[in-house]
Amino acid sequence: MRRIYSSITNQLTHYNISIFMQKYFILLLCIFSLIACKDNGKLVIIPDNNPPPYRGTPTILIESYVNRTFIDLVGREPTDAEMEAEVAVLKSANLSTEARRNLVNKLQTSTQVIVGDSSYKIAYYKRLYQQFKARLLEGASADDISEMRGPLEYQYYLDSVAGNWAAAAISKEKLDRLNDVEKSEFDLREGRIDVRDVHARMCNNDIYDFINMNSFNYIRATFNDLFGRYPTQAEFDQTFPVIEFNQAGSIFGQSCSNKTEYIQILTYSREFHEGMIRWAYFNLVQREPNAAEVATAMQDFYASRNLRKVQSDIIATDEYAGFVK
C-alpha cells in the first residue's frame, strides 16, 4: 500500500499538481481503501487482536460508593475535592475493607473543621439525630418542639404564680422531657448518653404522645417503633395498666409502674438492640439482616451500644458498595 501511495504521489508531482491537491487525492484514496476493507458490507475481524481483560473496579463505581457513604453518614454529597481525594485513597489501597472502614470512621468521628461546613463528626450526629426523629417523631422540627413547649411554659408560670406546686411540677417535667429531646444530638455526640437513651427520650414526651394518642396506640407504637413488631396480647395486658393508670405491672420479667420505667425496660432490652441492628441494615442496604448477621452484630453491640461499628460493618461490604469481585 505504501508503494501505491508513493507512486501516486510521484505521478501527481510529475504533472505539477499543487501540494493541496496531492493531499486531497491521497485522502480520497484512504477513504476508498477503508471502504474496501469490508467484505460485502460485513465486519472484518482481525485475529489475535483482542484487548486485554480489565479486572479493576470502574472509577464510576468507586465514586458512587464514596457519594453514597457521604450521603448516608453526613447527609450530603462530597465536594469535588473530597471525591477526588477519597477515590484516590481507595484506589491506592485496592478498595480494601480497611480503607473503606477508614473512610467511614473519618466521617463519623473527625473533628477537623471543613470549609463551608462544621466537621464530619458534627454532621454525622446531626444526621443521626434527624434520622431518629424521623423514625419516632415524624421528623418533628425545632419549631414543632417550640410550639409544643409554649403552652407548657405558660401553664407552668400560671401554676407557679398560683402556688399550685403539684401542677407546676407536672408542667416542668413535661418541659424537661421536650428539652431532653432537643439536647439528644449534643449529648449523644459528647458520649453523655447512648442510642438507648435517645430512643427513650423520643418515646417519652408530649409530641410522641400526641402522635400516638391513648394508651392502646401508645403501647403498640412503642413496640413497633423499637422492635419492629406489635405486642402480643399477653404483653399488652401486662403493660396497659402501667400506661393508663400508673399501676404496678411488668414487662419482660421486670417490674414497672409508670411510662418512664416502662420505656427504660424496652430500650434496655436485648430486643431493642436487635431492632437497632435491623434498622441499620434496612436503612443502609434496604433489607432485613439474616439471623447470622444479627448474631454477629449483637456480639459487640449489646455490650457497647456502638452503632458506628454496626454501620461500618455494613458500609464496608461489597453489597453496600456495589463492587463485584
VENZI-V15281 format. One record per pair of residues at least 4 apart in sequence whose C-alpha atoms are under 7 Angstrom apart, sorted by the first residue. I is the first residue (numbers start at 0). J is the second residue. Records with the same first field share a line. If there is no record, write none. Layout:
# VENZI-V15281
I->J + J
This chain:
# VENZI-V15281
0->4
1->5
2->6
3->7
4->8
5->9
6->10
7->11
8->12 + 21
9->13
10->14
11->15 + 16 + 21
12->16
16->20 + 21
17->21
18->22
19->23
20->24
21->25
22->26
23->27
24->28
25->29
26->30
27->31
28->32
29->33
30->34
31->35
32->36
37->41 + 42 + 43
38->42 + 43
56->60 + 322
57->61
58->62
59->63
60->64
61->65 + 86
62->66 + 82 + 86
63->67
64->68 + 320
65->69 + 82
66->70 + 76 + 77
67->71
68->72
69->73 + 74 + 75 + 76 + 77
70->74 + 75 + 76
72->106 + 123 + 126
73->106 + 119 + 122 + 123 + 126
74->126
77->81 + 82
78->82
79->83
80->84
81->85
82->86
83->87
84->88
85->89
86->90
87->91
88->92
89->93 + 94 + 98
90->94
92->98
94->98 + 99
95->99
96->100 + 315
97->101
98->102
99->103 + 315
100->104 + 311 + 315
101->105
102->106
103->107 + 311
104->108
105->109
106->119 + 120 + 123
107->119 + 120 + 123
108->119 + 120
109->118 + 119 + 120
110->118 + 119 + 120
111->118
112->117 + 118
113->117 + 118
117->121
118->122
119->123
120->124
121->125
122->126
123->127
124->128 + 184 + 188
125->129 + 184
126->130
127->131
128->132 + 184
129->133 + 138
130->134
131->135
132->136 + 137 + 138 + 139
133->137 + 138
135->201 + 224
136->206 + 207
139->143 + 144
140->144
141->145
142->146
143->147
144->148 + 177
145->149
148->152 + 174
149->153
150->154
151->155 + 170 + 174
152->156
153->157
154->158 + 170
155->159 + 167 + 170 + 171
156->160
157->161
158->162 + 163 + 164 + 166 + 167
159->163 + 164 + 167
163->167
164->168
165->169
166->170
167->171
168->172
169->173
170->174
171->175
172->176
173->177 + 204
174->178
175->179
176->180 + 200 + 204
177->181 + 204
178->182
179->183 + 200
180->200 + 201
182->186
183->187 + 197
184->188
185->189
186->190 + 191 + 192
187->191 + 192 + 193
192->196
193->197 + 304
194->198 + 304
195->199 + 266 + 267
196->200
197->201
198->202 + 266
199->203 + 262 + 263 + 266
201->207
202->207
203->207 + 259
204->208
205->209
206->210
207->211
208->212
211->216 + 217 + 220
212->216 + 217
213->217
214->218 + 239 + 242 + 243
215->219
216->220
217->221
218->222
219->223 + 229 + 230
220->224
221->225
222->226 + 227 + 228 + 229 + 230
223->227 + 228 + 229
225->271 + 274
226->270 + 271 + 274
227->274
230->234 + 235
231->235
232->236
233->237
234->238 + 250
235->239
237->248 + 249 + 250
238->242 + 248 + 249 + 250
239->243
240->244 + 245 + 246 + 248
241->245 + 246 + 247 + 248 + 256 + 257 + 258
242->257 + 258
245->256 + 257
246->256
247->255 + 256
248->254 + 255 + 256
249->253 + 254 + 255
250->254
255->260 + 261
256->260
257->261
258->262
259->263
260->264
261->265
262->266
263->267
264->268
265->271
266->271
267->271
268->272
269->273 + 301
270->274
271->275
272->276 + 301
273->277 + 293
274->278
275->279
276->280 + 293
277->281 + 287 + 288
278->282
279->283 + 310
280->284 + 285 + 286 + 287 + 288
281->285 + 286 + 287
284->319
288->292 + 293
289->293
290->294
291->295
292->296
293->297
294->298
296->300 + 309
297->301
299->303
300->304 + 305
306->310
307->311
308->312
309->313
310->314
311->315
312->316
313->319
314->319 + 320
316->320
317->321 + 322 + 323
318->322
